[in-house]
Amino acid sequence: MPEIVAADRIDGTGFSPRPARARRQDDNHGMAHPARTRDLDVVVYGATGFAGALVAAHLATHAPDGVRIGLAGRSVEKLHEVRTRLDVDWPLLVADAEDPAALDDLATAAHVVATTVGPFARHGRPLVRACATNGTDYVDLAGEVLFARQSIDDNHEAARESGARIVHSCGFDSVPSDLGVHVLYQQVAADGAGELTDTTLVVTRLRGGFSGGTVDTIRHQLDTVRGDRALRRIAASPYSLSPSRDDEPDLGRQDDYATLDGSTVDGSLRGRLAPFLMAPYNTRVVRRTNALRGYAYGREFRYREAMSVGASPLSTVYAGGLKAGLGAMALGLSLRPTRYVLDRLLPRPGTGPDEKTRRGGHFTCDLFTTTSTGARYTARVRAKGDPGYQATAVMLGEAALALALDRDALPPTPGGVLTPATGIGDAYVTRLRAAGMELSARRLDKS
């Protein structure tokens, strides 16, 4: 049992978790407001970590009055420190990530669990299972292909049965990508301009730190696939998160880690485009969205991502150097002697930049597509705040609030392991816009 601690007491007598349910009593395929049958609306799991504390801080200042929020983690002392720092009276819930019974109780105490406890392949599977089984909506910051694939295989049917929406990747991985294509598709559909074909997201502006959690995730995935050819094939497949590879259209080779000439994407782009670190994961999320929607984007929808390194004559050198550097980092983390050195140079898990640096960050992602009728469209996703920390805390916090409060605006679905677009959709877009994020789309060639 997790220790459920009342806001004013640390003795485990605050309230008791509800008994588990076979199906959520408030679920109506996402089309009705939930009855408030559980003690809490949202629980932030991992609230004592760097990212989790940022999510909790966002909710403390932006959640509407009356939303019942809890803080969860392993240490009641550290949770108490977070609660005191935030100056809130939220309940504290104590549960270890490796204790299935405690996680079941945690899941049944809330309508939505938002977790930042990663790497998720190492620490996240029992919590996903508890939420899928108990009809509890779930959001996280996962950017791990193998974890997401395993979660789909293990939990999709259970979540459909219970009505739970399991939504991975509600941070910089992969909200700009998934919701960017979502709003792009909506504009094309509203104009009756056909289906999406060649579509590219370009990170045109980016300022932020390199997350220690991201480094740890890369390290863990490299360790997982070492010596396992089957897992390497799954990690390398562009359709590794699709419901069925056999149903995917044959679009030829899709290189998710290539350098590109900007002019081949759009005439407004100059110079060489570099590979984007997160593209090998984000692209798979977007392809899963298209498949879950019955290929609404189009059977000829091809998607890729890249990053601008400037328009100078040296952009080719910069792009090639960045690609080589990312490859060298992956190789270095794979080899014991070089990993020893890199582990001391790269950011550590649970650490991050100070508040001034976090608030000074920003990102802009521009998407370009050509439709099946030949029309050209663009979309923009832009936000202030360090992408991996400040902006991500907003994205995860608003995902949890949308699931808890905006049931009538959610996409109709019986549940399952979903994506930001298919699990939260327009309700998510609306909340992120209200929080200051730009999500826009327009036609380029309209006379």
C-alpha positions as CSV (number, residue, x, y, z in Angstrom):
1,M,0.0,0.0,0.0
2,P,1.3,3.5,-0.7
3,E,1.3,5.8,2.3
4,I,-1.5,8.3,1.6
5,V,-0.7,11.4,3.6
6,A,-3.2,14.2,4.3
7,A,-2.2,17.8,3.6
8,D,-1.8,18.6,7.3
9,R,-0.7,15.3,8.6
10,I,2.2,12.9,7.9
11,D,0.8,9.8,9.5
12,G,-0.9,7.9,6.7
13,T,-4.4,8.7,8.0
14,G,-5.4,11.4,5.4
15,F,-7.7,9.3,3.2
16,S,-7.9,5.8,1.7
17,P,-7.5,4.9,-2.0
18,R,-10.7,3.7,-3.7
19,P,-11.0,0.1,-4.5
20,A,-9.9,-1.0,-8.0
21,R,-12.5,-1.0,-10.8
22,A,-12.8,-3.2,-13.9
23,R,-13.9,-0.1,-15.8
24,R,-13.9,3.6,-14.9
25,Q,-17.3,4.6,-13.7
26,D,-17.0,8.0,-15.2
27,D,-15.9,6.8,-18.7
28,N,-18.2,7.3,-21.7
29,H,-15.6,6.9,-24.5
30,G,-14.2,10.3,-23.7
31,M,-17.5,12.1,-24.4
32,A,-18.8,13.1,-21.0
33,H,-17.6,14.9,-18.0
34,P,-16.2,12.5,-15.3
35,A,-18.1,12.0,-12.1
36,R,-15.6,12.9,-9.4
37,T,-15.6,9.4,-8.0
38,R,-12.0,9.3,-6.9
39,D,-10.2,11.2,-4.3
40,L,-8.0,13.2,-6.7
41,D,-8.2,14.5,-10.2
42,V,-4.4,14.5,-10.9
43,V,-1.4,13.0,-9.2
44,V,2.1,14.1,-10.2
45,Y,4.4,11.0,-9.7
46,G,8.1,11.9,-9.4
47,A,7.3,15.3,-7.9
48,T,10.6,15.3,-5.9
49,G,12.6,15.0,-9.1
50,F,13.8,18.0,-11.2
51,A,11.2,17.7,-14.0
52,G,8.4,16.5,-11.7
53,A,8.8,19.5,-9.4
54,L,8.5,21.8,-12.4
55,V,5.3,20.1,-13.4
56,A,3.9,20.5,-9.9
57,A,4.9,24.2,-9.9
58,H,3.1,24.7,-13.1
59,L,-0.1,23.1,-11.7
60,A,0.2,25.1,-8.5
61,T,0.0,28.4,-10.4
62,H,-2.2,27.4,-13.4
63,A,-4.6,24.7,-12.4
64,P,-8.2,26.0,-12.0
65,D,-9.6,26.4,-8.5
66,G,-11.1,23.2,-7.2
67,V,-8.9,20.8,-9.0
68,R,-7.7,18.1,-6.6
69,I,-4.0,17.5,-7.0
70,G,-1.7,15.1,-5.2
71,L,2.1,14.8,-5.1
72,A,3.6,11.3,-5.3
73,G,7.0,9.7,-5.0
74,R,9.2,7.5,-2.8
75,S,10.1,9.8,0.0
76,V,7.5,11.5,2.2
77,E,10.2,13.8,3.6
78,K,11.1,15.1,0.1
79,L,7.5,15.3,-0.9
80,H,6.8,17.4,2.1
81,E,9.7,19.7,1.1
82,V,8.2,20.1,-2.4
83,R,4.7,20.9,-0.9
84,T,6.2,23.5,1.5
85,R,8.1,25.1,-1.3
86,L,5.0,25.3,-3.5
87,D,2.9,26.6,-0.6
88,V,0.0,24.2,-1.4
89,D,-2.1,21.9,0.8
90,W,-2.1,18.9,-1.6
91,P,-2.1,15.4,-0.3
92,L,1.1,13.4,-0.5
93,L,1.2,9.8,-1.8
94,V,4.2,7.5,-1.2
95,A,4.8,4.6,-3.5
96,D,7.8,2.9,-5.0
97,A,8.1,2.4,-8.7
98,E,8.8,-1.3,-8.2
99,D,5.9,-2.0,-5.9
100,P,2.9,-3.2,-8.0
101,A,0.4,-3.2,-5.1
102,A,1.4,0.3,-4.1
103,L,1.0,1.5,-7.7
104,D,-2.4,-0.1,-8.0
105,D,-3.5,2.0,-5.0
106,L,-1.9,5.1,-6.4
107,A,-3.7,4.6,-9.7
108,T,-7.1,4.1,-8.1
109,A,-6.7,7.2,-6.0
110,A,-6.8,9.5,-9.0
111,H,-8.4,10.1,-12.4
112,V,-5.1,11.0,-14.1
113,V,-1.5,10.2,-13.2
114,A,1.3,12.3,-14.7
115,T,4.7,10.8,-14.3
116,T,8.2,12.0,-14.9
117,V,10.0,9.0,-13.5
118,G,12.4,7.7,-16.1
119,P,14.1,6.1,-18.0
120,F,10.7,4.7,-18.4
121,A,11.9,1.3,-19.7
122,R,13.7,0.9,-16.3
123,H,11.1,2.5,-14.0
124,G,7.9,3.0,-15.8
125,R,6.3,-0.3,-16.8
126,P,4.5,-1.2,-13.5
127,L,2.8,2.2,-13.3
128,V,1.5,2.0,-16.9
129,R,0.2,-1.4,-16.2
130,A,-1.6,-0.2,-13.0
131,C,-3.2,2.7,-14.8
132,A,-4.3,0.6,-17.8
133,T,-5.8,-2.1,-15.6
134,N,-7.6,0.3,-13.2
135,G,-9.0,2.7,-15.9
136,T,-6.8,5.6,-14.9
137,D,-5.7,8.1,-17.5
138,Y,-1.9,8.4,-17.7
139,V,0.6,10.9,-19.3
140,D,4.4,10.9,-19.3
141,L,7.5,12.3,-20.9
142,A,8.7,9.2,-22.6
143,G,10.9,9.4,-25.7
144,E,12.0,5.7,-25.7
145,V,11.0,3.6,-28.7
146,L,11.4,0.2,-27.0
147,F,9.5,1.3,-23.9
148,A,6.6,2.6,-26.0
149,R,6.5,-0.5,-28.2
150,Q,6.4,-2.7,-25.1
151,S,3.8,-0.6,-23.5
152,I,1.6,-0.9,-26.6
153,D,2.0,-4.7,-26.6
154,D,1.4,-5.1,-22.9
155,N,-1.3,-2.5,-22.2
156,H,-3.3,-1.4,-25.3
157,E,-6.0,-4.0,-25.0
158,A,-6.2,-3.7,-21.2
159,A,-6.6,0.0,-21.5
160,R,-9.3,-0.3,-24.1
161,E,-11.2,-2.6,-21.8
162,S,-10.8,-0.3,-18.8
163,G,-11.3,2.9,-20.7
164,A,-7.9,4.3,-19.7
165,R,-6.1,6.7,-22.1
166,I,-2.4,5.9,-21.9
167,V,-0.7,8.8,-23.6
168,H,3.1,8.7,-23.8
169,S,5.3,11.5,-24.9
170,C,3.6,14.7,-23.6
171,G,6.7,16.9,-23.6
172,F,9.1,18.2,-26.1
173,D,9.1,14.6,-27.1
174,S,6.6,14.6,-29.0
175,V,4.0,17.3,-28.6
176,P,5.3,19.8,-31.2
177,S,5.6,17.0,-33.7
178,D,2.3,15.3,-33.1
179,L,0.1,18.3,-32.5
180,G,1.9,20.3,-35.2
181,V,0.9,17.7,-37.8
182,H,-2.6,17.6,-36.2
183,V,-3.3,21.3,-36.7
184,L,-1.7,21.1,-40.2
185,Y,-4.0,18.3,-41.1
186,Q,-7.1,20.1,-39.7
187,Q,-6.4,23.2,-41.8
188,V,-5.9,21.1,-45.0
189,A,-9.1,19.2,-44.3
190,A,-11.1,22.4,-43.5
191,D,-10.0,23.8,-46.9
192,G,-10.8,20.6,-48.7
193,A,-7.3,20.6,-50.1
194,G,-6.7,16.8,-50.2
195,E,-4.4,14.6,-48.1
196,L,-1.0,15.2,-46.7
197,T,2.0,13.8,-48.7
198,D,5.6,14.9,-48.1
199,T,5.7,16.6,-44.7
200,T,8.8,17.9,-42.9
201,L,9.1,19.5,-39.4
202,V,12.1,21.9,-39.2
203,V,13.3,23.1,-35.8
204,T,14.1,26.7,-36.9
205,R,14.9,28.2,-33.5
206,L,16.0,26.4,-30.3
207,R,17.6,27.6,-27.1
208,G,17.8,25.3,-24.2
209,G,19.9,22.9,-22.2
210,F,20.6,19.3,-22.8
211,S,18.6,17.2,-20.3
212,G,20.4,14.8,-18.0
213,G,17.3,12.6,-18.3
214,T,17.6,12.5,-22.1
215,V,21.2,11.4,-21.8
216,D,20.2,8.7,-19.3
217,T,17.5,7.5,-21.7
218,I,20.0,7.3,-24.6
219,R,22.4,5.4,-22.3
220,H,19.7,2.9,-21.2
221,Q,18.5,2.3,-24.7
222,L,22.0,1.6,-26.0
223,D,22.5,-0.9,-23.1
224,T,19.2,-2.6,-23.9
225,V,19.9,-3.2,-27.6
226,R,23.5,-4.2,-27.2
227,G,23.8,-7.8,-28.4
228,D,20.1,-8.2,-29.2
229,R,19.5,-8.1,-32.9
230,A,15.7,-8.3,-32.6
231,L,15.5,-5.2,-30.4
232,R,17.9,-3.3,-32.7
233,R,15.5,-4.0,-35.6
234,I,12.5,-2.7,-33.6
235,A,14.4,0.4,-32.6
236,A,15.5,1.0,-36.2
237,S,12.2,0.5,-37.9
238,P,10.4,3.7,-38.9
239,Y,7.1,2.0,-38.1
240,S,8.1,0.5,-34.8
241,L,5.1,2.1,-33.0
242,S,2.5,1.4,-35.6
243,P,-0.4,-0.8,-34.8
244,S,0.4,-3.2,-37.7
245,R,3.4,-2.9,-40.0
246,D,1.6,-5.0,-42.5
247,D,-1.1,-2.3,-42.9
248,E,1.4,0.5,-43.4
249,P,1.8,1.7,-47.0
250,D,5.0,0.9,-48.8
251,L,6.7,4.3,-49.1
252,G,10.2,3.1,-49.6
253,R,13.1,4.0,-47.4
254,Q,12.5,6.7,-44.7
255,D,15.7,8.1,-43.2
256,D,14.8,9.7,-39.9
257,Y,18.4,10.9,-39.3
258,A,19.4,12.6,-42.6
259,T,20.9,16.0,-43.6
260,L,18.8,17.9,-46.1
261,D,19.0,21.0,-48.3
262,G,16.6,23.5,-46.9
263,S,15.4,24.6,-50.3
264,T,14.1,21.0,-51.0
265,V,11.7,21.4,-48.0
266,D,10.6,25.0,-48.7
267,G,11.9,28.0,-50.6
268,S,12.0,30.1,-47.4
269,L,14.7,27.8,-45.9
270,R,18.4,28.4,-46.7
271,G,21.4,26.3,-46.1
272,R,21.8,22.7,-45.0
273,L,19.5,21.1,-42.4
274,A,21.0,18.9,-39.8
275,P,19.5,15.8,-38.2
276,F,17.3,16.5,-35.2
277,L,18.2,14.4,-32.2
278,M,14.6,13.5,-31.4
279,A,13.5,12.7,-34.9
280,P,13.9,8.9,-34.7
281,Y,11.3,8.9,-31.9
282,N,9.0,11.7,-32.9
283,T,8.5,10.5,-36.5
284,R,7.3,7.1,-35.2
285,V,4.8,8.8,-32.9
286,V,3.4,10.8,-35.8
287,R,3.1,7.7,-38.0
288,R,1.3,5.9,-35.2
289,T,-1.2,8.8,-35.0
290,N,-1.9,8.5,-38.7
291,A,-2.4,4.7,-38.4
292,L,-4.7,5.0,-35.4
293,R,-6.8,7.5,-37.3
294,G,-7.2,5.1,-40.2
295,Y,-4.6,6.9,-42.3
296,A,-6.6,10.1,-42.2
297,Y,-3.5,12.1,-43.1
298,G,-3.2,10.0,-46.2
299,R,-1.8,6.7,-47.4
300,E,1.0,8.7,-49.1
301,F,1.9,10.6,-46.0
302,R,5.7,10.7,-45.6
303,Y,7.1,12.5,-42.5
304,R,10.5,13.5,-41.4
305,E,12.2,16.1,-39.1
306,A,15.4,18.2,-39.3
307,M,17.0,21.2,-37.6
308,S,18.2,24.4,-39.1
309,V,21.9,25.3,-38.4
310,G,21.8,28.7,-40.1
311,A,22.0,29.9,-43.7
312,S,25.7,30.6,-43.9
313,P,28.0,28.9,-46.5
314,L,29.3,26.8,-43.6
315,S,25.9,25.2,-42.9
316,T,26.9,22.1,-44.7
317,V,29.9,21.8,-42.4
318,Y,27.8,22.5,-39.3
319,A,25.1,20.0,-40.3
320,G,27.7,17.3,-41.1
321,G,29.5,18.0,-37.9
322,L,26.4,17.8,-35.8
323,K,25.4,14.5,-37.4
324,A,28.9,13.1,-36.7
325,G,28.9,14.5,-33.2
326,L,25.6,12.8,-32.3
327,G,26.9,9.5,-33.8
328,A,30.1,9.9,-31.8
329,M,28.2,10.5,-28.6
330,A,26.1,7.3,-29.2
331,L,29.3,5.3,-29.9
332,G,31.1,6.8,-26.9
333,L,28.2,5.9,-24.6
334,S,28.3,2.3,-26.0
335,L,32.0,1.7,-25.2
336,R,33.0,1.3,-21.6
337,P,36.3,3.4,-21.6
338,T,34.7,6.4,-23.4
339,R,31.4,6.2,-21.4
340,Y,33.5,6.6,-18.2
341,V,34.6,9.9,-19.5
342,L,31.3,11.0,-21.0
343,D,29.4,10.2,-17.8
344,R,31.5,12.8,-16.1
345,L,31.0,15.4,-18.7
346,L,27.3,15.1,-19.7
347,P,24.4,16.3,-17.5
348,R,23.4,13.9,-14.7
349,P,19.8,12.6,-14.3
350,G,17.7,14.7,-12.0
351,T,19.7,17.9,-12.6
352,G,18.9,20.9,-14.8
353,P,19.5,24.6,-15.4
354,D,18.6,27.4,-13.0
355,E,15.3,29.3,-13.3
356,K,16.8,32.2,-15.3
357,T,18.2,29.8,-17.9
358,R,15.0,27.9,-18.1
359,R,12.9,31.0,-18.6
360,G,15.3,32.3,-21.2
361,G,14.9,29.3,-23.5
362,H,12.5,28.9,-26.4
363,F,11.8,26.9,-29.5
364,T,10.1,27.2,-32.9
365,C,9.2,24.3,-35.1
366,D,7.9,25.0,-38.6
367,L,6.2,22.3,-40.6
368,F,5.8,22.2,-44.4
369,T,3.6,19.9,-46.5
370,T,2.4,19.4,-50.0
371,T,-1.1,17.9,-50.3
372,S,-2.4,15.4,-52.8
373,T,-4.0,18.3,-54.7
374,G,-0.6,20.1,-55.0
375,A,-1.4,22.8,-52.4
376,R,1.4,24.0,-50.0
377,Y,0.7,24.5,-46.3
378,T,2.8,25.4,-43.3
379,A,2.2,25.1,-39.5
380,R,4.1,26.6,-36.6
381,V,4.6,25.4,-33.0
382,R,6.3,27.9,-30.8
383,A,6.8,28.4,-27.1
384,K,8.9,30.3,-24.6
385,G,10.9,28.4,-21.9
386,D,13.6,25.8,-22.1
387,P,12.2,23.1,-24.3
388,G,13.2,20.1,-22.2
389,Y,12.3,21.7,-18.9
390,Q,10.1,24.8,-18.7
391,A,8.1,24.2,-21.8
392,T,7.9,20.5,-21.2
393,A,6.5,21.1,-17.7
394,V,3.7,23.2,-19.3
395,M,3.0,20.5,-21.9
396,L,2.7,17.6,-19.3
397,G,0.7,19.6,-16.8
398,E,-1.8,20.8,-19.4
399,A,-2.1,17.2,-20.8
400,A,-3.1,16.0,-17.3
401,L,-5.6,18.9,-16.9
402,A,-7.2,18.2,-20.3
403,L,-7.8,14.6,-19.4
404,A,-9.1,15.4,-16.0
405,L,-11.3,18.4,-16.9
406,D,-12.1,18.4,-20.6
407,R,-13.7,15.0,-21.2
408,D,-16.3,16.4,-23.6
409,A,-13.6,17.8,-25.9
410,L,-11.5,14.7,-26.0
411,P,-11.3,12.5,-29.2
412,P,-13.9,9.7,-29.1
413,T,-12.1,6.5,-28.3
414,P,-12.6,3.5,-26.0
415,G,-9.1,4.1,-24.6
416,G,-5.8,2.4,-25.3
417,V,-2.1,3.3,-25.7
418,L,-2.5,6.5,-27.6
419,T,-0.6,9.6,-28.8
420,P,-1.1,13.2,-27.8
421,A,-3.2,13.9,-30.9
422,T,-5.3,10.7,-30.7
423,G,-5.7,10.6,-26.9
424,I,-6.2,14.3,-26.1
425,G,-6.4,16.1,-29.4
426,D,-8.2,19.5,-29.7
427,A,-8.6,19.7,-25.9
428,Y,-4.8,19.7,-25.6
429,V,-4.4,22.3,-28.4
430,T,-6.9,24.6,-26.7
431,R,-5.1,24.4,-23.3
432,L,-1.6,24.8,-24.8
433,R,-2.7,27.9,-26.7
434,A,-4.2,29.3,-23.5
435,A,-0.9,28.7,-21.8
436,G,1.0,30.7,-24.4
437,M,2.0,28.2,-27.0
438,E,1.5,29.0,-30.7
439,L,-0.1,26.2,-32.7
440,S,-1.1,27.6,-36.1
441,A,-1.5,26.5,-39.7
442,R,-2.0,28.3,-43.0
443,R,-1.9,27.8,-46.8
444,L,1.2,29.1,-48.5
445,D,0.2,29.3,-52.1
446,K,-3.3,30.8,-51.7
447,S,-3.9,33.6,-54.2
